[in-house]
């Protein structure tokens, strides 16, 4: 290869490397926080319409009690993260994957992958919705009423506040291809519920 071609290749790699560093720096500066939890269902029961155990109908109370007696109480919900890429960043950040682990009340519950490519524009809050399905009986003990109160707290419908933490390993798209953070970061830690 001629010297001028080598210089051109080196220059292109330098620009690509510089763009990659800018994109990585942009993602590192993005602030993530829990905005809210939505679509909370406990053993198939939509709990967004109740605020206490006494408000459950006979059928739903029976379904909940049966689930607890069978030692399986599935809870499905969506964690909405708000990602804010600061307006003074030089580039938009493009999140292409995020491996995550959810902790409830400082107890590790489950892990998953958010794989929807999401553009995090400078200065604009972006919703990052993560769908979660967890069996509460695998991690918590108590009566049907106790576990309903935990679910109500998570949904913001009552009960004591619940600590929700998300550890994640983001992957950002760059000019040189996807780059994964070398180790997980705690991007979210917030008390929800108690409403």
C-alpha positions as CSV (number, residue, x, y, z in Angstrom):
1,X,0.0,0.0,0.0
2,X,1.3,3.4,-0.9
3,X,2.2,5.9,1.8
4,X,-0.6,8.3,0.9
5,X,-3.1,5.4,1.1
6,X,-1.8,4.4,4.5
7,X,-2.1,8.0,5.6
8,X,-5.7,8.2,4.3
9,X,-6.6,4.9,6.1
10,X,-5.0,6.1,9.3
11,X,-6.9,9.4,9.0
12,X,-10.2,7.7,8.5
13,X,-9.6,5.4,11.4
14,X,-8.7,8.4,13.5
15,X,-12.0,10.1,12.6
16,X,-13.9,6.9,13.3
17,X,-12.2,6.5,16.6
18,X,-12.9,10.1,17.5
19,X,-16.6,9.6,16.6
20,X,-16.7,6.4,18.7
21,X,-15.2,8.1,21.7
22,X,-17.7,10.9,21.4
23,X,-20.6,8.4,21.2
24,X,-19.3,6.5,24.2
25,X,-18.9,9.7,26.1
26,X,-22.4,10.8,25.2
27,X,-23.9,7.5,26.5
28,X,-21.9,7.8,29.7
29,X,-23.3,11.2,30.3
30,X,-26.9,10.0,29.8
31,X,-28.9,10.1,33.0
32,X,-31.3,7.2,33.6
33,X,-34.0,7.1,36.2
34,X,-37.2,5.2,37.0
35,X,-40.1,7.3,35.8
36,X,-42.9,4.9,36.7
37,X,-44.2,1.4,36.6
38,X,-47.3,0.6,34.5
39,X,-49.5,-2.2,33.4
40,X,-49.1,-4.0,36.7
41,X,-50.9,-7.4,36.8
42,X,-50.7,-9.8,39.7
43,X,-51.8,-13.5,39.0
44,X,-53.6,-12.1,35.9
45,X,-55.5,-9.5,38.0
46,X,-55.3,-5.9,36.8
47,X,-54.5,-4.1,40.1
48,X,-54.5,-0.6,38.6
49,X,-58.2,-0.3,39.7
50,X,-57.7,-1.3,43.4
51,X,-55.9,0.4,46.3
52,X,-56.3,-2.3,49.0
53,X,-57.0,-6.0,49.5
54,X,-60.6,-5.2,50.7
55,X,-61.4,-3.7,47.2
56,X,-60.8,-7.1,45.5
57,X,-63.9,-8.8,44.2
58,X,-64.6,-12.3,45.4
59,X,-63.3,-13.9,42.2
60,X,-60.0,-11.9,42.2
61,X,-59.5,-12.6,45.9
62,X,-60.0,-16.3,45.3
63,X,-57.6,-16.2,42.4
64,X,-54.9,-14.5,44.4
65,X,-55.4,-16.9,47.4
66,X,-55.2,-19.9,45.1
67,X,-52.0,-18.6,43.5
68,X,-50.3,-18.1,46.9
69,X,-51.4,-21.5,48.1
70,X,-49.8,-23.0,44.9
71,X,-46.6,-21.0,45.6
72,X,-46.8,-19.2,42.3
73,X,-47.7,-15.5,42.1
74,X,-46.7,-14.1,38.7
75,X,-46.5,-10.3,38.5
76,X,-46.1,-8.6,35.1
77,X,-45.4,-4.9,34.7
78,X,-43.4,-2.4,32.7
79,X,-40.6,-0.3,34.1
80,X,-40.4,3.0,32.3
81,X,-36.9,4.5,32.4
82,X,-36.4,8.1,31.5
83,X,-33.1,8.6,29.6
84,X,-31.9,12.2,29.4
85,X,-29.0,12.9,27.1
86,X,-27.8,16.4,28.1
87,X,-28.3,19.2,25.6
88,X,-24.6,20.1,25.7
89,X,-23.5,16.7,24.5
90,X,-21.9,16.9,21.0
91,X,-23.7,13.8,19.6
92,X,-26.9,11.9,20.0
93,X,-26.5,8.5,21.7
94,X,-27.9,5.3,20.2
95,X,-28.6,2.6,22.6
96,X,-28.8,-0.8,20.8
97,X,-29.0,-3.2,23.7
98,X,-29.1,-3.2,27.5
99,X,-28.6,-6.3,29.7
100,X,-30.4,-5.6,33.0
101,X,-31.0,-7.0,36.4
102,X,-33.9,-5.9,38.5
103,X,-33.7,-5.6,42.3
104,X,-36.8,-5.1,44.5
105,X,-36.2,-4.0,48.1
106,X,-32.5,-4.7,47.5
107,X,-33.2,-8.3,46.5
108,X,-32.0,-9.4,43.1
109,X,-35.1,-10.8,41.3
110,X,-34.4,-11.4,37.6
111,X,-32.4,-10.4,34.6
112,X,-33.2,-9.7,31.0
113,X,-32.3,-7.9,27.8
114,X,-33.8,-4.7,26.3
115,X,-33.0,-5.0,22.6
116,X,-35.0,-2.2,21.0
117,X,-32.7,0.3,19.3
118,X,-33.4,3.7,20.9
119,X,-32.0,7.0,19.8
120,X,-31.3,9.3,22.8
121,X,-31.4,12.8,21.3
122,X,-29.6,15.6,23.0
123,X,-31.7,17.6,25.4
124,X,-34.9,15.4,25.0
125,X,-36.1,12.9,27.6
126,X,-36.6,9.5,26.1
127,X,-38.9,6.8,27.4
128,X,-37.2,3.4,27.7
129,X,-39.9,0.8,28.6
130,X,-38.7,-2.6,29.9
131,X,-41.2,-5.4,30.2
132,X,-40.8,-7.5,33.4
133,X,-42.4,-10.8,34.5
134,X,-41.4,-12.1,37.9
135,X,-42.9,-14.7,40.3
136,X,-43.1,-12.9,43.6
137,X,-43.1,-16.2,45.5
138,X,-39.6,-16.9,44.4
139,X,-38.3,-13.8,46.3
140,X,-40.8,-12.8,48.9
141,X,-42.9,-14.5,51.6
142,X,-46.2,-13.5,53.1
143,X,-49.9,-13.8,52.8
144,X,-51.9,-13.0,49.7
145,X,-52.7,-9.6,51.3
146,X,-49.0,-8.9,52.0
147,X,-47.9,-9.7,48.5
148,X,-50.8,-7.7,47.0
149,X,-49.7,-4.7,49.1
150,X,-46.2,-5.1,47.6
151,X,-47.6,-5.1,44.1
152,X,-49.9,-2.1,44.9
153,X,-46.8,-0.2,46.2
154,X,-44.9,-0.9,43.0
155,X,-47.8,0.3,40.9
156,X,-48.1,3.5,43.0
157,X,-51.5,2.6,44.3
158,X,-50.8,2.3,48.0
159,X,-48.6,0.6,50.6
160,X,-45.2,1.5,51.8
161,X,-42.7,2.8,49.2
162,X,-40.7,0.0,47.5
163,X,-37.0,0.4,46.5
164,X,-36.5,-0.4,42.8
165,X,-33.0,-0.7,41.4
166,X,-31.9,-1.6,37.9
167,X,-28.3,-2.6,37.1
168,X,-27.5,-2.5,33.4
169,X,-24.8,-3.1,30.9
170,X,-25.6,-0.8,27.9
171,X,-24.3,-1.4,24.4
172,X,-24.0,1.7,22.2
173,X,-23.7,1.8,18.4
174,X,-20.6,3.5,17.2
175,X,-18.8,4.2,13.9
176,X,-16.7,1.1,14.6
177,X,-19.7,-1.1,15.5
178,X,-21.5,-1.9,18.7
179,X,-19.5,-1.4,21.9
180,X,-20.6,-3.0,25.2
181,X,-19.7,-1.4,28.5
182,X,-17.1,-3.6,30.2
183,X,-19.1,-3.9,33.5
184,X,-22.6,-3.2,34.7
185,X,-23.6,0.2,36.1
186,X,-26.3,1.0,38.5
187,X,-28.5,3.3,36.4
188,X,-31.6,3.4,38.5
189,X,-32.3,3.4,42.2
190,X,-35.6,4.9,43.3
191,X,-38.4,4.4,45.8
192,X,-41.8,4.0,44.0
193,X,-45.2,3.6,45.4
194,X,-46.6,4.7,48.7
195,X,-49.3,6.7,46.9
